[in-house]
Amino acid sequence: MILGIPLAWWLARKSNNSFANNSKSFIEAIVALPLVLPPTVLGFYLLILFSPDGWLGASWIKITGSTLAFSFSGLVIGSLVYSLPFVIQPMQATFSSISEEILEMGQSLGLNKWQRIIRVILPLSKTGLISAFSLGFAHTLGEFGVVLMIGGNIPNETRVVSIAIYDHVETLQFQNAHQLSIVLIVFSLALLTLLYRSKNNRVGFS
């Protein structure tokens, strides 16, 4: 969210500069790639990037002394990359709905840049921010392909619920797989219900 908010804001604001607009289109395409790429493709190249021979993996080793591939840290970074479109796009749509007139009105009232962000932009973007957080978290929770590629299946470190379900099915422990699957279904349904209820209440109020 910390990185996604400024990126979504930049993508949402219109520009009279054709180069800037073309650059935004390219960045939007990169952000949307996880929606169309097979998870194994993204996971494969992330694994290369995270390896000790990759620039990110090598830099990580120099800074932390630990490897990035097949670690919890690598799993978090990979999940963030894979969930980018689910976080960026809801916020971008919300930011696009904020008119320049509202921002100019805040400026005319003497609000500086940070005050406009805190008192104008963020309150108006509440629904989009909640949607972005909820969808990003829910999508990360259920991810399998990318997680398996870059994190493996290391107990107490990179074994997430989706991989645990796969393990239970492979070992014919269907009851355990059923229990974990039910937990994910109930949690996801509850999260989405709260999300849509919040959205509908806001629409009804406005």
Secondary structure as UniProt FT lines:
FT   TURN            2..3
FT   HELIX           4..12
FT   HELIX           18..36
FT   HELIX           39..50
FT   TURN            52..53
FT   HELIX           55..64
FT   TURN            69..70
FT   HELIX           72..82
FT   HELIX           84..96
FT   HELIX           100..108
FT   TURN            109..110
FT   HELIX           113..116
FT   HELIX           117..121
FT   HELIX           122..124
FT   HELIX           126..142
FT   HELIX           145..151
FT   TURN            155..158
FT   HELIX           161..170
FT   TURN            171..172
FT   HELIX           174..205
//
